[in-house]
């Protein structure tokens, strides 16, 4: 029996609002060092630009900016189709583009994001410390279920727990696990995960992403106190 079998009745978040929280600003310095420069450098650029759009750009400008970044990710994938890390970030960018764009087009984008993330897992499930598991888990609990889309709480929980088994101290893996627990009505457990997320070590070169994500953690903790 999974957690959602015992959950209190809750409303699944509206797709366009939910997907704003699905993206991960994550790549450890060790991952950059392990990759070849022709992948590491453009990947770092994708991450930096994503964080700028997510945390600094006015909301009304974000959809177009994400679309441009998704196109850039696709060009990189044409040159490096076997780079799992690029597939991860193509999925991340597309999922946040869906949240910023809204409408029927959002469903097409999240389906494309799922393909990107599943491709990354097929190529290398441990790429970026398993962050594709986190991203895919988030999609499964944030998007609507059948017949509208592919949302599935069982699959969400499995992917999020798999991500935690690979990266148990990660800021993003803990944040989204806490968010999922809150969605399922397990606020005490959610609070513990979120408090642990605030203790996650800083990520060199990811200061903007860290600051933005920690603020999201604090906001969710504040909601749990209300």
Backbone torsions as a table, in degrees:
resi	resn	phi	psi	omega
1	UNK	NA	128.3	178.3
2	UNK	-93.4	170.7	-174.9
3	UNK	-60.3	-37.2	-174.2
4	UNK	-71.4	-15.9	174.7
5	UNK	-68.0	-22.5	-176.5
6	UNK	-113.1	8.8	-171.8
7	UNK	-73.8	157.8	171.6
8	UNK	-74.2	154.6	179.5
9	UNK	-61.9	126.8	176.5
10	UNK	-137.9	156.4	176.1
11	UNK	-90.2	129.7	174.1
12	UNK	-65.0	138.7	-177.8
13	UNK	-60.4	150.9	173.9
14	UNK	-60.6	136.8	-172.5
15	UNK	-53.5	-47.9	-173.6
16	UNK	-67.7	-33.0	178.4
17	UNK	-76.1	-39.4	-175.5
18	UNK	-65.3	-42.1	-173.5
19	UNK	-70.7	-12.5	174.7
20	UNK	-64.3	-20.0	-176.7
21	UNK	-104.0	10.1	-171.7
22	UNK	-90.2	-7.3	-172.0
23	UNK	-95.2	149.0	-175.3
24	UNK	-112.8	126.5	177.6
25	UNK	-98.0	81.5	-165.0
26	UNK	-147.6	127.1	165.9
27	UNK	-169.6	110.3	-177.6
28	UNK	-69.5	155.5	179.7
29	UNK	-59.0	-35.2	179.9
30	UNK	-63.2	-34.8	178.2
31	UNK	-65.7	-39.0	178.1
32	UNK	-63.4	-42.3	-178.3
33	UNK	-66.4	-29.9	-176.9
34	UNK	-79.1	-17.7	-177.6
35	UNK	-94.1	156.1	175.5
36	UNK	-69.0	152.1	-174.9
37	UNK	-60.5	-32.5	-176.9
38	UNK	-69.7	-15.3	174.2
39	UNK	-104.4	-42.7	-175.3
40	UNK	-61.7	-44.2	-176.3
41	UNK	-66.2	-50.4	178.3
42	UNK	-67.2	-31.0	177.3
43	UNK	-65.1	-42.2	176.7
44	UNK	-61.3	-36.7	177.8
45	UNK	-65.3	-43.0	177.6
46	UNK	-57.3	-43.3	-178.7
47	UNK	-66.1	-44.7	-179.5
48	UNK	-63.3	-44.1	-179.2
49	UNK	-66.8	-39.9	177.5
50	UNK	-57.7	-45.7	-179.2
51	UNK	-64.2	-38.8	178.0
52	UNK	-62.0	-44.4	-179.7
53	UNK	-65.9	-46.5	-175.0
54	UNK	-64.4	-43.6	-168.9
55	UNK	-109.9	-9.5	-176.8
56	UNK	-124.9	-26.6	-174.9
57	UNK	-84.2	139.8	175.3
58	UNK	-56.5	144.4	-174.5
59	UNK	-56.3	-37.9	-176.7
60	UNK	-67.4	-15.9	179.1
61	UNK	-99.2	-6.8	-171.0
62	UNK	-71.4	-39.6	-176.2
63	UNK	-57.7	-48.1	-179.9
64	UNK	-66.0	-37.3	-179.7
65	UNK	-66.7	-40.9	176.9
66	UNK	-65.3	-38.4	179.5
67	UNK	-61.7	-41.5	177.6
68	UNK	-65.3	-38.7	180.0
69	UNK	-69.9	-36.0	176.4
70	UNK	-63.7	-39.5	177.6
71	UNK	-63.9	-38.2	176.7
72	UNK	-64.8	-41.4	178.1
73	UNK	-62.1	-39.8	179.2
74	UNK	-64.9	-38.5	177.1
75	UNK	-63.7	-39.2	177.5
76	UNK	-65.5	-37.9	179.7
77	UNK	-68.1	-30.9	176.2
78	UNK	-62.6	-35.8	179.9
79	UNK	-83.1	-27.3	-176.4
80	UNK	-134.8	68.1	-174.4
81	UNK	-66.3	-18.6	-178.2
82	UNK	-99.9	10.2	-179.7
83	UNK	-87.2	102.6	-178.5
84	UNK	-58.5	-35.9	-178.0
85	UNK	-62.0	-38.2	179.2
86	UNK	-70.1	-35.8	176.3
87	UNK	-65.0	-39.1	176.7
88	UNK	-57.2	-49.3	-174.7
89	UNK	-75.9	-26.1	171.7
90	UNK	-62.6	-41.4	177.7
91	UNK	-65.8	-40.0	178.9
92	UNK	-63.3	-47.5	-178.4
93	UNK	-63.6	-43.4	-178.0
94	UNK	-65.2	-37.1	-179.3
95	UNK	-67.0	-39.1	177.9
96	UNK	-74.7	-30.4	173.2
97	UNK	-60.5	-40.3	178.2
98	UNK	-61.1	-44.1	-179.6
99	UNK	-64.5	-37.7	-178.9
100	UNK	-76.3	-30.3	-176.2
101	UNK	-83.3	-46.4	-178.1
102	UNK	70.8	-173.1	177.9
103	UNK	73.8	-172.4	-178.8
104	UNK	-64.9	-28.5	179.4
105	UNK	-63.1	-23.5	180.0
106	UNK	-64.0	-36.8	179.8
107	UNK	-63.8	-40.7	177.8
108	UNK	-63.3	-40.6	-178.2
109	UNK	-67.3	-41.3	-179.3
110	UNK	-69.3	-31.3	175.6
111	UNK	-67.4	-39.1	175.7
112	UNK	-65.4	-39.3	178.7
113	UNK	-62.0	-40.3	178.4
114	UNK	-61.4	-41.1	177.9
115	UNK	-62.3	-43.9	178.0
116	UNK	-56.8	-46.8	-175.6
117	UNK	-71.6	-37.7	176.4
118	UNK	-66.2	-35.5	176.4
119	UNK	-64.7	-41.9	178.0
120	UNK	-60.1	-43.4	179.9
121	UNK	-65.2	-36.6	178.5
122	UNK	-67.3	-35.1	-179.3
123	UNK	-76.4	-45.3	-177.6
124	UNK	-164.2	96.0	-176.6
125	UNK	-64.4	-18.2	-179.7
126	UNK	-97.0	2.4	179.8
127	UNK	-57.6	136.4	-178.9
128	UNK	53.2	42.8	179.6
129	UNK	54.4	38.6	174.8
130	UNK	73.6	23.6	-176.2
131	UNK	-65.5	-20.6	176.2
132	UNK	-63.4	-32.8	177.1
133	UNK	-62.9	-43.6	179.0
134	UNK	-62.6	-50.1	-177.4
135	UNK	-60.2	-42.8	-179.2
136	UNK	-69.7	-38.6	176.8
137	UNK	-60.2	-40.2	178.7
138	UNK	-63.2	-44.5	178.0
139	UNK	-58.0	-42.9	-176.6
140	UNK	-63.3	-33.5	180.0
141	UNK	-95.8	-11.7	-178.8
142	UNK	-94.0	-34.5	-176.4
143	UNK	-84.1	157.5	177.5
144	UNK	-63.1	157.4	177.1
145	UNK	-84.8	-172.8	177.8
146	UNK	-61.9	141.8	9.1
147	UNK	-94.7	2.8	-177.8
148	UNK	-74.6	-48.3	-177.0
149	UNK	-149.2	-152.7	-171.1
150	UNK	-113.6	16.5	-178.9
151	UNK	-54.3	139.7	-175.8
152	UNK	-159.8	111.4	-176.4
153	UNK	-67.8	-33.7	176.4
154	UNK	-60.2	-48.0	-179.5
155	UNK	-67.2	-35.6	177.9
156	UNK	-60.0	-50.1	-177.7
157	UNK	-62.5	-41.7	-179.1
158	UNK	-61.9	-46.4	-178.1
159	UNK	-67.4	-41.1	-179.9
160	UNK	-66.7	-38.6	177.9
161	UNK	-70.5	-35.3	175.6
162	UNK	-62.4	-42.0	178.0
163	UNK	-61.3	-41.5	179.4
164	UNK	-67.2	-33.1	178.4
165	UNK	-66.7	-27.8	179.1
166	UNK	-87.1	-39.9	-175.3
167	UNK	-133.1	72.1	-172.8
168	UNK	-69.8	-16.0	-178.9
169	UNK	-108.0	9.2	-174.2
170	UNK	-73.7	139.3	179.1
171	UNK	-59.4	-47.8	-176.5
172	UNK	-73.7	-43.5	-179.3
173	UNK	-61.4	-37.7	178.5
174	UNK	-74.1	-40.5	179.7
175	UNK	-60.8	-48.5	-176.4
176	UNK	-72.5	-29.5	173.4
177	UNK	-65.4	-42.2	176.7
178	UNK	-63.1	-40.9	179.2
179	UNK	-64.4	-42.2	177.7
180	UNK	-61.4	-45.7	179.4
181	UNK	-60.2	-40.4	177.0
182	UNK	-61.8	-43.3	178.7
183	UNK	-60.1	-32.3	-179.1
184	UNK	-85.5	-5.8	178.5
185	UNK	93.4	10.9	-179.8
186	UNK	-101.4	70.6	-171.1
187	UNK	-69.5	-33.2	179.2
188	UNK	-64.4	-44.0	177.5
189	UNK	-68.1	-37.5	178.0
190	UNK	-60.9	-43.0	-178.9
191	UNK	-61.5	-40.8	179.9
192	UNK	-64.5	-41.1	179.2
193	UNK	-65.7	-41.1	-178.5
194	UNK	-69.4	-38.9	177.2
195	UNK	-64.9	-35.9	176.2
196	UNK	-68.3	-35.0	178.5
197	UNK	-60.2	-37.8	180.0
198	UNK	-66.8	-16.9	178.7
199	UNK	-93.9	0.6	-178.8
200	UNK	-61.5	142.7	-179.0
201	UNK	-65.2	147.5	177.8
202	UNK	-64.5	153.3	-178.4
203	UNK	-110.2	110.8	-178.1
204	UNK	-54.8	131.8	-179.9
205	UNK	82.9	-3.4	-177.5
206	UNK	-118.9	35.8	-174.2
207	UNK	-61.1	-44.5	-179.5
208	UNK	-64.0	-44.2	179.3
209	UNK	-63.3	-43.3	179.0
210	UNK	-61.3	-45.6	-178.6
211	UNK	-61.4	-45.1	-179.6
212	UNK	-65.2	-43.3	-178.7
213	UNK	-67.7	-40.3	178.9
214	UNK	-63.6	-34.9	176.6
215	UNK	-65.5	-37.9	176.4
216	UNK	-64.9	-38.9	176.8
217	UNK	-61.1	-46.4	-178.8
218	UNK	-64.0	-39.3	179.0
219	UNK	-63.2	-40.2	179.0
220	UNK	-68.8	-38.3	174.8
221	UNK	-60.7	-39.2	177.4
222	UNK	-62.9	-38.5	177.5
223	UNK	-63.1	-36.9	-178.9
224	UNK	-69.5	-21.2	178.7
225	UNK	-82.7	-17.2	-176.4
226	UNK	-76.7	NA	NA
